[in-house]
Amino acid sequence: MKILMLTSRLPYPPDRGDRLRVFNFCRILSKRHQLTLVTFINRKSELAYLPELKDYFAQIYPIHLTRWSSYISALFTLFQNLPLQVGYYRSGKMKQFLEKHLHEVQYDLIYTHLIRLAPYTRHISGIPKVLDMTDLISTEIERSLAYRHGPSRWLYQIELPRLRNYEQLVAPDYDACWLVSKAEGKQFLSLMPNLQPQIVTNGIDPSVFYPLPDIQRKRRLMFVGHLGVYHNIDAAVFLCREIWPVIQQEFPDYQIDIIGAEPTPAVLQLGALPGVNVHGYVTDLNRALNRTAVFVAPLRFAAGIQNKVLEAMATETPVVTSSLVNEGLGATAGRDLLVADTHDELIQAIRQLIKQPAFAQQIGSQGSQFVNTYFSWENVLPAVAKWMPATGSHYHTNAY
């Protein structure tokens, strides 16, 4: 099939959840289908990444969208009944390009990543369309409000009802809505009981994340995540400022590593705390995970599937995480990982894994088996197979 992939960010480098999902879907789909990528970039320097994607796409069309124009567009959206992120990605260039391109090239399927790009494809007819919502963004925002303050809280209180209304508005316009987990599917059905979502999970590439038996685990804890994303920032700060001091007092020979791209000032400041090391992006995360005694992901609000937890589990690193994270995974607490939500529960779980190395090894081994059994990027193949053979239809569009 010929598939058009429409994304709000260039899916490279795969250093955050949205890029990772799209990159791996394209990596897998390109083995059997012909893909064309249409994507926004906000810096011309991103063009340097295009050679890294040439093996997966027949054509790549980057549309430059500056941050200043996005900020202005989002500001005007405040006076409309649309989500700010939809306004942020409004682009006349993208609209004109797609209208012209879709009348010149026939596709068998259009994949739209996230509702922020729905205005460009929701009104297209005569061709199957997939909206990869991944998770319900409104759910994560609702969960985050208790942890936001000042202007951020005010802004997202405005954004929440707009997002929820928009999710319900655009979902029926697509032939399929993809969600990343059964938990997200239940949330979807509670809002849109007349629609049936399709669950297309994230996965693990076993050639990238795997145990290294010759590497000895050090006396280190670790948290990984894109450190410019609010739920990861909150988790890192909570872990280092409230949990870590108690752990370090009891285990003074331990250190903690905070790893992830684009750390904000609030995260960088954590490096001044005793025993805390803020590394930013690392090139060999697999090796770093294999050197870690315990992976801690105390996300207090989250949605979907946290790839960071899948990656840690794949390396047989024992994981402590929150019940919200495990809601998306569906792992068995106490067998595949440890679940802890409160301050005291987190400390107790970390303490148990440090003091009981045989138990920690057992949790790591069971976690790896669980992830490799139930999470594969190959799941995207049957999700698109239903649209074969090619339709060869004509299309009509009225974007925005």
C-alpha positions in Angstrom: 0.0 0.0 0.0 0.9 3.6 -0.4 0.5 5.3 3.0 0.8 9.0 3.8 2.2 9.6 7.3 1.3 13.1 8.6 3.1 14.1 11.8 3.5 17.2 13.9 7.2 16.5 14.6 10.0 15.0 12.5 10.1 11.4 13.9 13.9 11.6 14.4 15.7 11.4 16.7 13.3 9.1 18.5 14.1 10.7 21.9 10.5 11.3 23.1 7.3 9.3 23.2 5.6 10.7 20.1 8.7 10.5 17.9 9.5 7.0 19.2 6.1 5.7 18.3 6.0 7.2 14.8 9.6 6.2 14.0 9.1 2.6 14.9 5.8 2.4 13.1 7.4 3.7 10.0 10.4 1.4 10.5 8.1 -1.6 10.6 5.6 -0.5 7.9 8.2 0.4 5.4 9.2 -3.2 5.1 5.9 -4.0 3.4 4.4 -0.6 2.3 5.5 2.5 0.5 5.5 5.5 2.9 5.5 9.2 2.3 6.2 11.5 5.2 4.7 15.0 5.6 5.9 16.6 8.8 6.4 19.9 10.5 9.8 21.1 11.5 10.4 24.3 13.6 14.2 24.6 12.9 16.0 24.3 9.6 18.7 22.4 11.4 16.3 19.4 11.6 16.9 18.9 7.9 20.2 17.3 8.8 18.2 14.3 10.2 16.5 13.5 6.9 19.3 11.1 5.7 18.6 9.0 8.9 15.0 8.5 7.5 15.7 7.8 3.8 15.5 4.1 4.2 11.9 4.3 5.4 10.2 6.8 3.1 9.8 7.1 -0.6 9.4 10.9 -0.2 9.8 13.3 2.8 8.1 16.7 2.7 9.1 18.9 5.7 7.0 22.0 6.3 8.7 24.7 8.2 6.6 26.1 11.1 8.4 28.7 13.3 7.7 28.7 17.0 6.9 32.5 16.9 4.1 31.9 14.3 2.8 29.0 16.3 2.7 31.1 19.5 0.8 33.9 17.7 -1.6 31.4 16.2 -2.2 29.7 19.6 -2.8 33.1 21.2 -5.5 33.9 18.7 -7.0 30.4 19.4 -7.6 31.6 23.0 -10.6 33.6 21.6 -11.9 30.5 19.7 -13.4 27.3 20.9 -10.5 25.2 19.7 -7.6 23.6 21.7 -4.5 25.7 21.9 -2.4 22.9 20.4 -4.7 22.8 17.3 -4.1 26.6 16.9 -0.3 26.1 17.5 -0.1 23.8 14.5 -2.3 25.8 12.1 -0.3 26.5 8.9 -1.4 27.8 5.6 1.6 26.2 4.0 0.6 22.7 5.2 -3.0 23.2 4.1 -2.0 24.3 0.6 0.6 21.6 0.3 -1.8 18.8 1.3 -4.6 20.0 -1.0 -2.2 20.1 -4.0 -0.4 16.9 -3.1 -3.5 14.8 -2.5 -4.9 15.7 -5.9 -1.6 14.7 -7.6 -0.9 11.5 -5.7 -3.3 8.7 -4.8 -2.8 7.0 -1.4 -4.4 3.9 0.0 -4.3 5.1 3.6 -3.7 8.3 5.4 -2.2 8.2 8.9 -2.6 11.3 11.1 -0.6 11.4 14.3 -2.4 13.1 17.2 -5.6 15.3 17.2 -3.6 18.5 16.7 -3.3 17.6 13.0 -6.9 16.5 12.6 -7.9 19.8 10.8 -5.8 18.8 7.8 -7.3 15.3 7.3 -10.7 15.0 9.1 -12.7 16.2 6.1 -10.9 14.2 3.4 -13.2 11.6 1.8 -12.8 8.7 -0.5 -9.8 7.2 1.2 -9.3 5.3 4.5 -8.1 7.5 7.3 -6.5 6.6 10.7 -6.2 9.0 13.6 -3.5 7.8 16.0 -4.6 9.6 19.1 -2.1 7.4 21.1 -3.7 8.5 24.3 -6.5 10.8 25.4 -4.5 14.0 26.0 -7.4 15.5 27.9 -7.1 12.7 30.5 -3.4 13.5 31.2 -4.2 17.2 31.4 -7.0 16.6 33.9 -4.7 14.5 36.0 -2.0 17.1 35.9 -4.0 20.0 37.2 -3.5 19.2 40.8 0.3 19.5 40.2 0.2 22.7 38.2 0.4 26.2 39.6 0.0 29.8 38.5 -0.4 30.6 34.8 0.2 27.0 33.8 -2.8 25.8 35.8 -5.0 28.6 34.5 -4.0 27.9 30.9 -4.6 24.1 31.1 -7.9 24.7 32.9 -8.9 26.5 29.7 -7.4 23.8 27.5 -9.0 20.8 29.2 -12.7 21.2 28.1 -11.6 22.3 24.6 -9.5 19.2 24.2 -12.2 16.9 25.5 -14.8 18.4 23.2 -12.4 18.3 20.2 -11.5 14.7 20.8 -15.2 13.8 20.7 -15.7 16.0 17.6 -13.0 14.7 15.3 -12.9 11.0 16.3 -16.0 10.0 14.3 -14.5 11.6 11.1 -11.9 8.7 10.9 -12.2 5.1 9.8 -10.1 4.1 12.8 -8.9 5.7 16.0 -5.7 4.1 17.5 -5.0 4.1 21.2 -1.9 2.8 22.9 -3.5 0.7 25.7 -6.7 -1.0 26.9 -6.9 1.5 29.7 -7.0 4.3 27.1 -9.6 2.4 25.2 -11.8 2.3 28.3 -11.4 6.1 28.7 -12.3 6.5 25.1 -15.4 4.4 25.3 -16.6 6.3 28.4 -16.6 9.5 26.3 -17.6 8.0 23.0 -19.6 4.8 23.6 -20.8 4.6 20.0 -17.2 4.3 18.6 -14.9 1.3 18.8 -11.2 2.3 19.2 -8.4 0.1 17.9 -5.6 -0.8 20.4 -2.2 -0.5 18.8 0.4 -0.8 21.6 4.0 0.5 21.7 6.8 -2.0 21.7 10.4 -2.8 22.4 13.1 -3.3 19.8 14.9 -6.3 21.2 18.0 -5.4 19.2 18.2 -2.1 21.1 17.1 -2.9 24.6 18.3 -6.2 26.1 20.2 -7.6 29.0 24.0 -7.4 29.0 25.0 -10.3 31.3 28.7 -9.2 31.4 27.8 -5.8 32.8 27.8 -5.5 36.6 25.0 -3.5 38.1 26.3 -0.5 40.1 24.8 1.1 43.3 22.8 3.5 41.3 19.1 4.4 40.8 17.9 5.9 37.5 15.0 7.9 36.1 14.8 8.4 32.3 12.4 10.6 30.3 12.3 13.6 27.9 13.1 16.3 30.5 11.2 19.0 28.7 7.8 17.3 29.2 5.9 18.3 32.3 5.0 14.9 33.7 8.7 13.9 33.5 9.9 17.1 35.0 7.4 16.7 37.9 8.5 13.0 38.4 12.3 13.9 38.4 11.8 16.8 40.9 9.6 14.7 43.2 12.0 11.8 43.1 15.1 13.8 43.8 13.8 16.3 46.3 11.4 14.2 48.3 12.3 10.5 47.9 16.0 10.5 47.2 17.2 12.2 50.4 15.7 9.4 52.5 17.2 6.7 50.3 20.6 8.4 50.4 20.6 8.7 54.1 20.0 5.0 54.5 22.3 4.0 51.5 25.0 6.7 51.4 27.1 4.7 48.8 24.3 5.0 46.2 23.8 7.7 43.6 20.9 8.5 41.3 21.1 9.3 37.5 18.6 11.5 35.8 18.7 11.0 32.0 16.8 12.6 29.2 16.9 15.1 26.4 16.4 18.9 26.8 16.4 19.1 30.6 14.7 22.3 31.9 16.4 24.6 34.5 14.3 23.0 37.2 15.8 19.6 36.3 19.3 20.9 35.8 19.2 22.4 39.3 18.7 18.9 40.7 22.4 18.2 39.9 23.4 20.4 42.8 21.8 17.9 45.3 24.2 15.4 46.9 24.4 12.2 44.9 22.2 13.4 42.0 23.7 13.3 38.5 21.8 15.0 35.7 23.2 13.7 32.4 20.8 14.9 29.7 20.7 12.7 26.6 22.9 9.6 26.5 23.8 7.7 23.4 23.8 4.2 24.8 20.8 4.0 27.1 20.8 0.2 27.0 24.2 0.0 28.6 23.3 2.7 31.2 20.2 0.7 32.2 22.2 -2.5 32.5 24.5 -0.7 35.0 21.5 0.4 37.1 20.3 -1.3 40.3 16.8 0.1 40.3 14.8 2.1 37.8 12.3 4.5 39.5 9.5 6.1 37.5 7.3 7.9 40.1 5.0 9.6 37.6 2.2 11.2 39.5 0.1 11.9 36.4 0.4 10.1 33.1 -1.6 8.6 30.3 -0.9 5.8 27.8 2.2 3.7 27.9 5.5 5.0 29.3 8.2 3.8 26.9 10.9 4.5 29.5 9.4 1.7 31.7 9.2 -0.8 28.8 12.9 -0.1 28.0 14.0 -0.6 31.6 12.0 -3.8 32.0 13.4 -5.1 28.7 17.0 -4.9 30.1 16.0 -6.9 33.3 16.3 -3.8 35.4 13.9 -4.0 38.3 11.3 -1.2 38.1 9.4 0.8 40.7 6.6 2.9 39.2 3.1 4.3 39.9 -0.2 2.7 39.6 -1.2 5.2 36.8 1.8 4.0 34.7 1.0 0.3 35.3 -2.6 1.0 34.3 -1.3 1.3 30.8 1.1 -1.6 31.0 -1.2 -4.2 32.7 1.8 -5.8 34.5 1.4 -7.9 37.6 2.6 -5.8 40.6 5.0 -7.8 42.8 5.9 -10.1 40.0 6.8 -8.0 36.9 7.5 -4.7 38.7 6.7 -2.9 42.0 3.9 -0.4 42.2 4.1 2.5 44.6 2.3 5.8 44.7 2.9 7.5 48.1 6.1 8.9 49.5 6.3 6.0 52.0 5.4 3.3 49.5 8.1 4.5 47.1 10.8 4.5 49.8 9.7 1.0 50.9 9.8 -0.4 47.4 13.2 1.0 46.6 14.6 -0.1 49.9 13.3 -3.7 49.3 15.0 -4.0 45.9 18.3 -2.7 47.3 18.3 -4.9 50.3 17.1 -8.0 48.5 19.2 -8.5 45.4 17.8 -12.0 44.6 14.3 -10.5 44.7 15.4 -7.6 42.6 16.9 -10.0 40.0 13.6 -12.0 40.0 11.5 -8.9 39.4 13.9 -7.8 36.6 13.7 -11.2 34.9 9.9 -11.5 35.1 9.6 -7.9 33.8 11.7 -8.6 30.8 9.7 -11.7 29.9 6.4 -9.7 30.3 7.5 -6.9 28.0 9.0 -9.1 25.3 5.8 -11.2 25.3 3.2 -8.5 25.1 4.8 -5.4 23.6 6.0 -5.4 20.0 6.2 -2.7 17.3 5.0 -5.4 14.9 1.5 -4.8 16.2 1.1 -2.0 13.7 1.1 -4.4 10.7 -2.3 -6.1 11.4 -3.7 -2.7 12.3 -3.2 -1.5 8.7 -3.7 -4.8 7.0 -7.5 -4.3 7.1 -7.2 -1.5 4.5 -5.7 -3.8 1.9 -6.1 -4.1 -1.1 -5.6 -0.5 -2.4 -8.8 1.4 -3.1 -7.6 3.7 -5.8 -10.3 6.2 -4.9 -10.5 9.9 -5.5 -10.5 12.3 -2.6 -11.9 15.6 -1.6 -10.6 17.8 1.1 -11.7 20.9 3.0 -8.9 21.3 5.5 -9.5 23.9 8.3 
